[in-house]
Amino acid sequence: MIKIFQYSALGNHNYGWLNAKYHFNFANYFNPLIKPVKPLLVWNDDTISPKTGFPMHSHDNMEIITYIRKGKITHKDNLGNSGEIKSGQIQIMSAGRGITHSEYNNTEEFTKLFQIWIEPNTLNVRPKWENINIDNSNEKQIQILASGQNKYDKLKIPRINQDVSLVRIKGNKNSINYDLGYKRHMYFVLSFGKVKINNLIVNEGDGIYIEKTNKFKIEFLDQSEIISVDMLNSY
């Protein structure tokens, strides 16, 4: 099964300083027809206005990924970590037994990012924060950015406390066959460009959920980037 969630139909809340599009139910947005695809709970497409951001707030027992699409944010937390995360970088935060942090756009430009929350398979771990560069010199169309799958242990990438992988898929007027594998499902969002998935047209910002489909074809109709979460389907 392949199901599309068009960008124009996503949940939306504009707070003035933050314009958030919700792929799943979040905060004050609730649609009874939308269900999380566990262990993926949250995928927000956020646009943060200049000189604004999220003040200090707390999380626990959640794997939180921030993928910067445009601009930059500044992170600070109660563990003593601080840093600037910009386009071409990702932030991986394991909240574990508790972390308090802030994220601000201190620039004069709008910042666009994906905020992804994943339910961990181990509770109350020691909290940690990582900011990593994406290897854009990597010519592979399929690139594993972070993972909790044991088969990727040899890769020098952040560890996620769940049987999932954060995957970037890119192409330009070509196609690939993706082998999702047995008992796995995937949610992805088209960061930019235009693609076709098994004859289904996907535009920028659209979400795609794939389950009970071991293999599928991605046709890149233009220069495009997909950000995806590949998950064990055990729920």
C-alpha positions as CSV (number, residue, x, y, z in Angstrom):
1,M,0.0,0.0,0.0
2,I,1.2,3.5,-0.9
3,K,-0.7,6.4,0.4
4,I,-0.1,10.1,-0.3
5,F,-0.6,13.0,2.2
6,Q,-0.7,16.1,0.0
7,Y,1.0,19.2,1.5
8,S,-2.1,21.4,0.9
9,A,-4.2,19.0,3.0
10,L,-1.8,18.8,6.0
11,G,-2.8,20.2,9.4
12,N,-1.6,23.8,9.9
13,H,-1.2,26.3,12.7
14,N,0.4,29.7,12.1
15,Y,1.6,31.2,15.4
16,G,3.0,34.3,13.7
17,W,6.6,33.5,14.5
18,L,6.1,29.8,13.5
19,N,4.2,28.4,10.6
20,A,3.8,24.7,11.2
21,K,2.4,22.0,8.9
22,Y,1.6,18.8,10.6
23,H,1.8,15.4,8.9
24,F,0.3,13.8,12.1
25,N,-1.8,15.0,15.0
26,F,0.2,17.4,17.1
27,A,-0.4,20.1,19.8
28,N,-3.9,21.6,19.2
29,Y,-4.3,19.9,15.8
30,F,-6.3,16.7,15.9
31,N,-7.9,14.8,13.0
32,P,-9.4,11.5,14.0
33,L,-8.7,10.1,10.5
34,I,-5.0,10.5,10.9
35,K,-3.0,7.9,12.8
36,P,0.7,7.8,13.7
37,V,2.8,5.2,11.9
38,K,4.6,4.0,15.0
39,P,7.3,4.3,16.1
40,L,7.1,7.6,14.1
41,L,4.9,10.0,16.0
42,V,5.6,13.5,14.7
43,W,6.7,15.0,11.4
44,N,6.3,18.8,11.4
45,D,7.3,21.0,8.4
46,D,8.2,24.2,10.3
47,T,9.0,27.7,9.0
48,I,10.5,29.9,11.8
49,S,10.5,33.7,11.4
50,P,13.7,35.7,11.8
51,K,14.8,36.5,15.4
52,T,12.3,34.1,16.9
53,G,12.3,30.5,18.1
54,F,11.4,28.0,20.8
55,P,12.3,29.1,24.3
56,M,13.5,26.6,26.9
57,H,11.2,23.5,27.1
58,S,11.6,19.9,28.1
59,H,11.3,16.5,26.6
60,D,11.8,12.9,27.8
61,N,11.8,9.5,26.2
62,M,11.8,10.7,22.6
63,E,14.2,10.5,19.7
64,I,14.1,14.0,18.1
65,I,15.6,14.7,14.7
66,T,15.8,18.2,13.2
67,Y,16.6,18.3,9.5
68,I,17.5,21.9,8.3
69,R,16.3,22.5,4.8
70,K,17.1,26.3,4.7
71,G,18.7,28.7,7.1
72,K,19.9,27.9,10.5
73,I,19.0,27.6,14.2
74,T,20.9,27.9,17.5
75,H,20.6,25.1,20.1
76,K,21.3,25.4,23.8
77,D,20.4,22.8,26.5
78,N,20.8,22.0,30.2
79,L,23.5,19.4,29.4
80,G,25.9,22.3,28.5
81,N,25.6,21.7,24.7
82,S,25.3,24.6,22.3
83,G,25.7,25.0,18.6
84,E,24.5,26.3,15.3
85,I,22.7,23.9,13.0
86,K,22.5,25.0,9.4
87,S,21.4,23.8,6.0
88,G,23.3,20.6,5.2
89,Q,23.3,19.5,8.9
90,I,21.0,17.4,11.1
91,Q,20.5,17.5,14.8
92,I,19.9,14.2,16.7
93,M,18.6,14.4,20.3
94,S,17.8,11.5,22.5
95,A,15.7,13.0,25.3
96,G,15.9,9.9,27.4
97,R,15.3,10.6,31.1
98,G,15.0,14.3,30.4
99,I,16.5,17.2,28.5
100,T,15.6,20.9,28.5
101,H,16.6,23.0,25.4
102,S,15.9,26.0,23.3
103,E,16.1,26.5,19.5
104,Y,16.2,30.0,18.0
105,N,16.5,31.4,14.5
106,N,18.9,34.3,15.3
107,T,19.3,35.3,11.6
108,E,17.5,37.8,9.4
109,E,16.1,35.1,7.2
110,F,13.4,32.5,7.5
111,T,14.5,29.0,8.6
112,K,12.8,25.9,7.2
113,L,13.1,22.5,8.8
114,F,11.6,19.1,9.4
115,Q,11.1,18.1,13.0
116,I,10.7,14.3,13.4
117,W,9.9,12.5,16.7
118,I,10.4,8.8,17.1
119,E,9.3,6.7,20.0
120,P,12.4,4.9,21.5
121,N,12.6,1.2,22.2
122,T,14.6,1.9,25.4
123,L,13.3,4.2,28.1
124,N,15.2,6.6,30.5
125,V,18.5,6.4,28.7
126,R,21.2,9.0,29.3
127,P,20.2,12.1,27.2
128,K,22.5,13.2,24.4
129,W,22.7,15.7,21.6
130,E,24.6,15.5,18.3
131,N,25.0,17.9,15.4
132,I,26.4,16.3,12.3
133,N,27.3,17.4,8.8
134,I,25.7,15.5,5.9
135,D,28.3,14.2,3.5
136,N,27.2,15.9,0.3
137,S,30.2,14.5,-1.5
138,N,28.6,11.1,-1.3
139,E,27.4,10.3,-4.8
140,K,25.1,7.5,-3.6
141,Q,21.5,8.1,-4.3
142,I,20.5,6.4,-1.0
143,Q,22.4,7.7,2.0
144,I,21.8,6.5,5.6
145,L,22.1,9.6,7.9
146,A,21.3,8.0,11.3
147,S,20.1,4.6,12.4
148,G,19.3,2.1,15.1
149,Q,19.5,-0.9,12.8
150,N,22.4,-3.2,13.8
151,K,23.4,-3.7,10.1
152,Y,24.6,-0.1,10.0
153,D,26.7,-0.3,13.1
154,K,29.9,0.0,11.1
155,L,28.9,3.3,9.6
156,K,30.1,6.5,11.4
157,I,26.6,7.9,11.9
158,P,24.5,8.8,14.9
159,R,22.7,6.0,16.8
160,I,18.9,6.2,17.2
161,N,17.3,4.2,20.1
162,Q,14.9,2.4,17.8
163,D,14.9,0.0,14.9
164,V,14.6,2.8,12.3
165,S,16.9,4.5,9.8
166,L,16.8,8.2,8.7
167,V,17.5,8.0,4.9
168,R,18.1,10.6,2.3
169,I,17.2,9.6,-1.3
170,K,18.2,11.9,-4.1
171,G,18.1,11.9,-7.9
172,N,17.8,14.0,-11.0
173,K,15.8,12.8,-14.0
174,N,16.6,9.1,-13.3
175,S,15.0,6.3,-11.4
176,I,15.9,3.7,-8.7
177,N,14.3,0.6,-7.3
178,Y,14.0,0.7,-3.5
179,D,14.1,-2.5,-1.5
180,L,12.2,-1.7,1.7
181,G,12.4,-5.3,3.0
182,Y,10.1,-7.7,4.8
183,K,8.1,-6.4,7.8
184,R,9.2,-2.8,7.3
185,H,7.3,0.3,6.5
186,M,8.4,3.8,5.6
187,Y,7.2,7.4,5.8
188,F,8.9,10.0,3.6
189,V,8.5,13.7,2.7
190,L,9.7,15.2,-0.6
191,S,12.1,18.0,0.6
192,F,12.2,19.5,-2.9
193,G,11.6,18.5,-6.5
194,K,9.1,16.2,-8.1
195,V,9.0,12.4,-8.2
196,K,6.8,9.5,-9.2
197,I,6.3,6.5,-6.9
198,N,4.7,3.6,-8.7
199,N,2.9,6.0,-11.0
200,L,1.8,8.3,-8.1
201,I,3.0,11.9,-8.6
202,V,4.6,13.4,-5.4
203,N,5.3,17.2,-5.1
204,E,7.4,19.2,-2.7
205,G,6.1,18.9,0.9
206,D,3.9,15.9,0.2
207,G,4.2,12.9,2.5
208,I,4.1,9.3,1.4
209,Y,3.4,6.2,3.6
210,I,4.5,2.8,2.3
211,E,3.6,-0.5,4.0
212,K,3.2,-4.1,2.9
213,T,5.2,-3.2,-0.2
214,N,8.6,-4.7,-0.2
215,K,9.9,-3.1,-3.3
216,F,8.9,0.1,-5.2
217,K,10.2,2.3,-8.0
218,I,11.1,6.0,-7.6
219,E,11.3,8.1,-10.7
220,F,12.9,11.5,-10.3
221,L,11.1,13.9,-12.6
222,D,13.5,16.7,-11.6
223,Q,16.4,17.3,-9.2
224,S,14.8,16.0,-6.0
225,E,15.5,15.1,-2.4
226,I,13.5,12.7,-0.2
227,I,13.9,12.5,3.6
228,S,12.5,9.2,4.9
229,V,12.2,7.1,8.1
230,D,12.5,3.4,7.4
231,M,10.9,1.4,10.3
232,L,10.3,-2.1,11.6
233,N,6.6,-2.7,11.3
234,S,5.9,-4.4,14.6
235,Y,2.9,-2.3,15.9
